[in-house]
Amino acid sequence: MTGVGETLRDSAIFNLGSAVTMVIDDSSFALELTTQALMGFGIKVKYACHSAVEAMDILKESDVDLIVVDADMPGMTGFDMVRWLRRSDLDPNAYAPVILMAAHVRRKHLDQARDCGANFLVTKPFSATTLLERVVWVARDQRPFLGVGDYFGPDRRFRDGERRDGQERRSDRIRRAEFEAAKATQSSSDDAA
């Protein structure tokens, strides 16, 4: 697996049993569902928290290797918690991979996830395969962290002007299709004249 959206090979074997994992969700049902999905991959959830404040207290005292947090919690949202974590100077927790989960994802959620310093945003409900792919992706992610303005988190820039894996982003493909459609319309107008 080398990029986002790829499926795992049938022969892929990962040992995630020693990862210290924290799951944060205000919904007991969603917390249990996420915990069970992770346990199915061999990941033992050491900390299961019902609020960002509860998680913050643990993060101040204990090191964590992976954080899976609901974005839409009452009080302090997952976005706010990740922003706090990235700016907390808690070494190594400030650098821990963070997967945000959100239902009803809108463009503003994508922007908030990117801007708060999360590694990935997963939509709920998620499939176990999708969650595992994202966990493996963040485990392999070697992007450096950088601080620019009020942002601190994984570097979001492409390297050497290249797109990740040489593929175009979806927005680029849409823009290109719109441009080509407009060009074709202009050509047919010119031919008719």
C-alpha positions, 0 to 999 in steps of 0.5 A: 500500500503506497497511497491513499485509497489503495486496498490492502494486499491479501498477504499484508501482515501488520503487528499493531498489538503494541501500539498505545491507542486512544479512542475519544467519542462522546457516544458510548455506542460509537466508542465501543464500535470503534474500539471493537473494530481496532481490536479486530486488527489486533490493536488494544485500545488502552484509553477509551474517553468520552470527552476531549477534556478526559483525553487531555488529562491522560495525554498530559501524563501518558504517551500515546501512539495513535489517537482516533477522535470524533470530530463532533463532540459537545463542548470541546470538538475533536478539531479543537482537541487536535489543535490543542494537542499539536500546540501542547508541546507534549513530546511525543504526543504532539506528534502522534498520528490523529485520525478524526471521524465525522458524520455528515462531512462537508467541505468545512469539515475537511478544511477544519481537519486539515487546518487543525493538524489531523492526519486523516478524516474518516467518515462515519459510519466507516467500514473496518477495512477503511479504518484499517487502511487509514491506520496503516497509512498514518503509521507509514506516513513520514511527512515532517511536521511544520509550524507556519502561522497558527498551524502545526502538524503534518506537512500538507505540501506536495514534494518537488511540484509533484502530485502524490503518487503522480496522480492528479487530485480530484479537484484538478480532474474536475477543473480540467474536465470543465475546461475541456467542456468549455473548450469543446463548446467554444469550438462547436460555436466557432464551427457553427459561425 
